[in-house]
Amino acid sequence: MIFVYHYFGRDLELAENRLWLLAHQDDEVLALHLHSNSVSNFVVYLTDGVRTGATFESGVRVQEAQNAWSRIDRNAELIFFGTQHSLGDGELQNQLNHSHLHELISICQVRKINEIVTPQLEGGHQDHDITSMLAEELSRRLSLRLIVFPGYRALHKRFPVYAVMSSWIKLESRKSLPVATRIRLANQSLILMKRYGSQLTTWIGLGPFVILKYLLGSPSYLSLSDRQQELPEKLLYANRKKREKIDYEGFRKELSSWEVLN
């Protein structure tokens, strides 16, 4: 498996129409360094963003995302796919089907998408991983460029230790960002966290690490040369929570077998 590692080079300017394929409203906070004013942004949220036991409804998440993207890119088109199709937070593995894939292919074709940005396969959240594999399938079928960014993953099965915005792939070198860019990204991430008020408990835990990552100037992303990620088997305790294990290879095979109408 070969990964090509980049930092804010010309490669990010190659896309004209970029699809952000995200699992939840607020995932984009972890990838602010990938935004470019030179591309058209189309954002698809695959779940309704409402976790089990939540005291808010999907409309709250829709409003929060709209407020967030008004700060990032007012011209971005937001598609609340999970809300439209009643795809629940944490349920992508069980609820996605071939008709959803068909519709996502149509979304890409109609909007002439040539690049997908999505979370990295890393075992931090099952929805992130399913979203990442779905993005791989879309990029394979439509010959699209695929960019993945790390979210978060547990480093210990019992203790609350996380790696945030840090790829589990070992990289040989890092390039620091200009100070002005670091401050801008850190400030923007803080503003967006406030706009996602329904996720306060999440951002209390992850927020300081996100801000620090931007301030240190070391957020990363991976450009996949062969559009398929390795399976991080040792990392798959998904947040240390008692969740259904994902059959990664099985899900990939199922995705590739789904036939869609032309």
Beta strands, then each sheet from edge to edge (+ up, - down):
strand 1: 3-6
strand 2: 17-22
strand 3: 40-45
strand 4: 77-79
strand 5: 115-119
strand 6: 145-149
strand 7: 152-154
strand 8: 162-164
strand 9: 221-224
sheet 1: 1+ 9- 6+ 5+ 2+ 3+ 4+
sheet 2: 7+ 8-
end
